[in-house]
């Protein structure tokens, strides 16, 4: 058995675990305060439960993931106090002295789903999470795709639905996908949080319309074998099925062979690892690093 | 010197060449009639100028490019008479008896630009052509990306510009990118072909708006190192620069590091091989196959 350190570095809390292979044997939760405090407590916990052979970090973004960058593995521009330029990868790796890999949270989640979950054996798929924000990972040929950085899949163009006057709440783009369809966008538009709107069909019809538009664009750009939809918003019963139905309508029969028959049950699916996606992904990152 | 056969299989004509390394030593043009006639004449020309070590085909789509498909390399559903199900790859390969590679025209063009043109040395880029239709190739880690087929990048979602009442002319999606911004869409919207609208600034302002929307989505999904814009519509002087400017506005500073400063001169560029992109790509495909 090999021990690995797994860190799900979130904006409000860090989940830190030590695993024997895939089995978590010790874990804790640390509030996200300053890099010194939070990374310090993270390192202390791991060392108290080590030694480990490698570490994996699934981290909130944006991160510098350009392979040639001197800041590889650091947080870049973020509105979060203290964390701009925080060198997350370097600090963990230097303190632990073991191979350490980092990816954005959705990249880690995608790797976890490919290694053990809803995307095993696929050569290309997309993992999308719809919650406080909308983010995604593109997985191609055995690894999470990074071009000159990591994708920001939530910020693509969508077409305003007829009758929807909500201006959108993305600070950069206003009415991009995230601006129109994230959890906070739902709450702003309808005046109630999503979990108090479960019975309002028009809420979810509109939500599915925007998500299906985005999935149509992803389908035509990447031609993935599968799209996994995770995140809190997808907890609403029936939403996944509604997205499938609207995507099928929007593709209008113009699609690559495996979905041309219009049955998207195997094409748009839920994740295997819901709330644990980040931590499982961090374990997979650690194994890849070792 | 090695001889290669290169076939640019277009919807109205085939351009067929025999090249010594990259140098075309014999070439001809054959009208696209029936598969028997056109592929027969293609094979005859190559055999009269051979022998060749390998052949490459940059073909109009849609093609079946699923590696495991029994119809790999065949045309799939097409409105073009006679060509539905035409086994282009098999017929060329069997007649010539040499290794033969096929890709969609934009995939071939992308490979050509990577091998000798505007994308040399890059690990990820997008090639987009805007003409009678809008199509694109995504190039990642040394090869043209195919997921469960080939991308259909022209069919992504765009947001209708204020005041634009044109319904869109895509037979599948109406107002998708291709439906709003292809050459025929320009002609339908304004009542004149693009080359007679060169002085109408509002035409190109609107065109650049839609293209920039699409490039924003591509940027956020793929995070490519570069986007090459080719095709007849881009012949209009100043359009490329206008697309850069509008893309910079639409990204609104939210982008990966290499374009965060807002200077997109090296990010959005023209192709090296304009009208010859398909044929050059077919030569590159042949070299890859041999």
Interface residues (C-beta under 8 A of the other chain):
Chain A: X64 X66 X69 X76 X123 X124 X136 X138 X140 X141 X145 X146 X147 X148 X149 X150 X151 X152 X153 X154 X155 X156 X157 X158 X159 X160 X172 X173 X175 X213 X214 X216 X217 X218 X220 X221 X222 X223 X224 X225 X250 X251 X252 X253 X254 X255 X256 X257 X258 X259
Chain B: X64 X66 X69 X76 X123 X124 X138 X140 X141 X145 X146 X147 X148 X149 X150 X151 X152 X153 X154 X155 X156 X157 X158 X159 X160 X172 X173 X175 X213 X214 X216 X217 X218 X220 X221 X222 X223 X224 X225 X250 X251 X252 X253 X254 X255 X256 X257 X258 X259
